């Protein structure tokens, strides 16, 4: 073998080793990213259920205030009709 073939063979071997090492690193990085995304998804699901639990009583109170406002409006209308008679 001449010097060119030895150089090419050594470069190919070194690049192959680098690519294998980088492949393992990418595999572990993607695995950790998957775990992180799974935990984030669980956290967001918990936050969504917490917000839904808080939202129901607030909506109920809003409905009560809306009903009271409508009742006051009707009472005011009846009072005005009564005064006209």
Residue, then its C-alpha position, 0 to 999 in steps of 0.5 A: x500500500x502506498x501513502x495515499x491508501x493508508x491516509x484514506x483508510x485512516x481517515x475513513x476509520x476515524x470518520x466511522x468512529x466519530x459517526x458511531x459516537x455521534x450516533x450514540x449521542x443523538x440516540x441518548x439525546x432523543x431518548x432524554x428529549x422523549x422523557x422530558x416531553x412526556x413529563x411536560x405533557x403530564x404537567x400540562x395535563x395536571x394544570x389543565x385539570x386544575x384550571x378546569x376545576x377552578x373554572x367551574x365555580x367561577x362560571x357558576x358564580x358568573x351565571x348567578x350574577x347574570x341571573x340576578x342582573x336579569x331579575x333586577x331588570x325584570x323587577x325594574x320593568x315591572x315597577x315602571x309598568x306598575x307606575x304607569x297604571 
